[in-house]
Amino acid sequence: MGLFNFFTQEIAIDLGTANTLIIWNDKVVVDEPSIVAKDIQTGKVVAIGKKAQQMHGKTHRLIETVRPLKDGVIADFQSAEQMIRGMIKMINPGRSLFSPSLRMVICIPSGITEVEKRAVRDSAEHAGAKEVYLIHEPMAAAIGIGIDVEEPMGNMIIDIGGGTSEIAVIALGGIVCDKSIRIAGDDFTNDIEEYMRRQHNMLVGERTAEQIKIEVGAAIPELDNPPEDFAVRGRDLVTGIPKEIVVTYSEVAYALDKTIAKIEEAILSALELTPPELSADIYKTGIYLAGGGSMLRGLDKRISQKTKLPVWIAEDPLRAVARGTSIALKNISKYQFLIRD
């Protein structure tokens, strides 16, 4: 077994709509936006990750930027494969690290179809993986937070990513009931773009809207320690001239209200589906939040008010899923719920 391990390289991938993380040897070695820039004429990849993101919304007609994942699943098969391959190369540039055999554990949304699952597996195999295991995101998040998923104890996890929000109740190493909705961080960004257009007659790009979300994003209009107002630059829809306006966090909370309400609805419907014994456990343990979306200011407070339950945010929520995927990779024989065809 020792010799086999010597020849087998193992990597854990959190393949996200917004960001892709790769963990190798217990370290996050790649943390890049899930985006690829291509030359339109040749189809060759010009840049991947951060470099491609800097080009997003600023390209000329010979270069296009592609986000291969949409709503947590692969929308552009070829670009996804090129992105995975390129990100694996980033791990150890200069020498071919993965010539022996490569084992991957990749996390997927819990509401994924068989066809979408196949696409993830095929992309990984084309990128050079010999063995591919899949793990559901809420399960990976639970392991990453440090919950003992094998216990006969109910835990509710909400993983709000870029493309999907995964809500799951976990007990005895399995997902008892889950709700996967395609409403998440990307929808928050779209709401902000839409709000700027409607309220301020100003056109902003996706990257600027994302920046607003990070700097002054909030889920409730009154925060205890509010962020400073944020100056936004964009194009005036009336005159067509660039202009700057200042945006407050309560404006953003207003813009995001409807989308957050949909996530709350999904949480309540998942709680309704929960068996009574597990409901009793959740009353005691509360709800755990993970994923980039959980970093939205005041979201934990808002969900807590809605459900009357304590809500905890994972430490380093962006990496909880990747960490859990990495732990599952190290204990493949222990975790029976890893999907392997």
N, C-alpha and C positions, 0 to 999 in steps of 0.2 A: 504493500500500500504506500509505503514511504517513497519508493521509486516511482510509483504511478503519480503520486502527488508532485514529485519533482518535475515530471514532464507535463503536468496539467496546470495551465494557468487559469486562475479563477477570477472572474470579475463580476461585480454586481452593478446593474444599470437601473437607474430610475429614469425611464424614458418619459419625459413630461411634455405637455403641449408647449409650455413656456420655457422650461429649463431641463437640461439633461445632466444628470450627475453620474459619475462612474467612481466606484470604490474598488480599490485594488490594494491588497495587503493591509486592510483595515484603515486605509487613508482615502479621503476624497481627493482623487487625483485630477478629475475633470469636473468642472462646474461651469457649464456654458449655456447660453440661450439656444433653444432648439430651432436653429434657423440656418439656411444654406443660401449662399449667393452663387448664381450660375451664369456662365456666358451663354446667351441665348442662341448664338450661331452654332457653337460646337457642343453645347450641353455640358461642358467641363465645369467642375466646381472651382470657383474663384476663392471663396472664403467660407469658413464654417464658424459657428458660435459667435463670440463677441465681435470678431472682425466683420462678420456678415451682418450683425445687428447694427453696427455703426453705419452700414450702407443702406439699411432698411428705410424706405421712404425718400431716399436721396439718389436713387440709381438713374442712369440714362437708359436709352432704349436697347442697349446691347447687353445690359446686365439685369437680371431679375433676382429678387430675394424670395425664397420659398420657405414657408413653415410646413415641414412635412407632416406634422401631427395637427389634427383638428379634433376638438372635443375628446382629447385623451386617446384617440386612435389614429392609426396611420392613414393619411389621406393621399399622400404621394409616395408610392412604394419605392420608386427609384431614388428619390431624394433622401428618403429615410435611410435607405441602405448606405448611400454615400456619406450621410451624416454619421451614422454609427461607425462606419469604417474610419472616417476622418478623426472621430473623437477617440477611438481606440489607439490610433497612431499618436495622438497627443500624450498618451500615458508615458511613453518612453521614447521620445523622438531620437532618431539616429540609429537605433538598432531594432531589428525585428524581434519584438518581445514574444510574439505569440506564434512562433513557428511550430511548437509541439502540438498540444491539443488544448483547445480553449473551451472552458466551461462558463456559461453565463446564466445568471439568474436575473430576469427582467420583470419589473412589476407592471401590472396592467389594471385598468379600471375594473371594478367588480361587475359592471353591467355590460361587459364586452360580449360580442357575439362570437360564434365559432370561426366565422370568416375573418373577423378582425384579429382574433387570436392567431390564426394561421399566418396573417400578414406580418405580425410581430416576429413569429418564429422564423418565417422565411427570410425576413430582413436580417435577422441575427445570423442565420446560417450562411447567407450570401456574404455577410461581413466577416465570415471566418470561424463561426462558433461550431464546435463539434457536438457539444451537448447544450441544450437550451432548456432551462426550467422557467416556469412563469409563476408569479405570486400576485395575489390580489392586493391592490394598494392599501385598503384599510387594514388588512392583516399585517402588511409590512410596516405600516405606520404604528400599529399597536406594539409590535416587537421593538421597533425603533425607539418608542417612548419608554420602553422598559416594563411593559405589562407582561405578566406570565400568561400567555394565551392558552396554555394547556390546562389551566385551572378550571374547575367547575364554577366559574364566577363570571357573571355577565359584565361586559365593559362596552360602552358605546364610544365609537371613534368617528370623528368627522374630519375628513381630509379634503380641504378646499384647495384645489390646484389651479392650473391655468385654464384647462378645458372642462374638467368635471369636478363635481363635489360628490365625494363618496361618503355615505353615511352607513355605518354597519354596527350591528351588535354581535360581539364575539364571545364565544365560550367554548371550552373543551377543544381548542385548536381548530375551530371552524367558524364560519360566518353563519349565524342563526337567521338573521334577517338583514337585508340590506336595501339601500335605495341609492341608485347612482343617477344623478341628474346632470345634464349637460349645461349647467349654469355655474360659472366660477369666475376666476380672476379676469379672464378675457372679456366677460360680460360687464364687469365693473369698468374696465377700460373703455369699452364701447359706450357705456352710459355716460362717462365723463365727456367723451368726444361729442356725443349727441347734446348733452347739456350745454357745453360751450357754444355749440352752433345755435341752439334754440335761445338760450338766455343772453348770450353776449355777442351774438352775430359774429362769431369768430371760428375760423376753421383751424383745428389743430390736428397734427398727425398722431399716429398710434403711439410713437415713442414719447411724445410730449404728454399725451393722456396718461400713459404708464407712469411718467415722472410725477404728474399731479397726484396720482393714486398713492405713490410711495411717500411723497412729501407731506401732503395734507389729506390723505384718504381717511375717512372715518365712517363708522356705522351708526353713530348716534350724534345728534346736533349739539349736545352739551358734554364736553369732556373735562375731567379734572385737571389734567395738564395738557392743554391744547397746543398743537404745533403752530409755528408762526405762519402768517399768511404767505402765499407763494406767488411770485410774479410769473405770469405765463405769456409767452410770445407766440403769435400765430398770424393768420391772415384775416383781415377785416372782410367780411362777406359783402358789405355794402360798397366800400371804396376799392377793395382789392389790394390795399396797402398793408404791409406788416404793421402790427401794433402790439402793445403790451397791456395786460390788465392784471389785477391782483385778485386771487381766489382764496376764499376762507374755507376752513375744514367743514363748517356747518353747511355751506353750499354743496360740497361734495357729498356729505351725508344725505342731503336732500336728493341729489342726483342718483345715489345708489339705493335709495330706500326700497323701490319696487323689486329690484333684483334680490336684495337681501331677504325681503319678505318671502320670495319663492323658496329660498334655501330654508327659511324657518318652517315653511309649510311641509317641505320634504322631511325635516327633522321630526316634526309632529307626527307625520304619517308613518315614519319608521318606528317611533315610540308606540304607536297604536298596534303595530304588527308584532311587538315584542311579547313573548310568553310571560305570564305574570310573575313567575319565579325570578326571571331575569330582570323584569321591571323593578322588583324589590332590590336587586343588587345595584341597578343603575341609580336608584334613589340614594343609595349609600355612597357609591363611587363617583357619581356625577358623569359629565360628558368631557371627553378629551378632544381638543382641537389640534390639527396638524396641517401642514401645507402652507404655501405662501399666503393664501387668502386669509388664513387665521391671524395674520399680522396686522390686519386692518384695525385701526384704533377703535376700541369700544365694542368690537364684535362679540367678544366673550360676555360682556355685560348685557348686550342686547339679547343674546340667545338665552342667557340665564334668566332674564326677566320674562321671556316668552315661555320657557319650559319650567320655571320655578326650580331648577336644578343647579347645583354648582357646576361651573364650567372651567376647565383647566386648559391652558395653552402649553403645548409641549415646549421644552427648551430647544432652541434652534429648530423651529417647526419646518423650515425649508428642507432640512436634511433628515428629518425623522424617517421618511419613507426609504431613502437611500440607505440609512443606517440599518433599518430593519431588514432590507433586502440583503445587505452584507452579512448580517447575523444568520439569516436563513441559509445563505450560501455556505457558511462555515459548518452548519449543522444540517446538511441536506438529509442525512439518514433519520434525524430526529423529527424533522417537520414533514409529516405525511401529506400536508395539504398543498405542497408544491406540485404544480401541474406539470406532468411529464408525459408526453404521448409516446 
